[in-house]
Amino acid sequence: MKKLIAVAVALVSSTAFATIIYKPGTLCDTKAGFCADSQGVSVGITEMELGSKAGKKLMAEINKVGINDFDATTFTMSGGLNCNTKEKKCYTNRYDKKVDVKATKTLFGN
């Protein structure tokens, strides 16, 4: 069974510093340093949008977990936004499961 990991970020006391870039089909978290598309966390998109340094850092994090144990389909961004690509939904956080309409529409188009 794959280990479920939150890609980046312990929640901080204030989410005012979280910076998420919304582009059709893509979400990027500049604070956490990764991007995702409808398939999940993407090193390639991270490199394109945030630079090669961010891509290398993300790959290093994936390697820490192990490529076979890394589940890119579920991720949490620095403001608490949690997305599940299998469900094709993003939530305001991973605990209350309130759908974040803007992020869901941006990532999945629905």
KANORBEL-V469618 format. One record per helix or strand of 3 or more residues. SS is the DSSP state (hx for helix, st for strand). FROM is the first residue (numbers start at 0). TO is the last residue. If there is no record, write none. Layout:
ss = <SS SS>
from = <FROM FROM>
to = <TO TO>
//
This chain:
ss = <hx st st st st hx hx st st st hx>
from = <14 19 25 33 39 42 51 73 81 88 100>
to = <16 22 28 36 41 49 64 75 83 90 107>
//
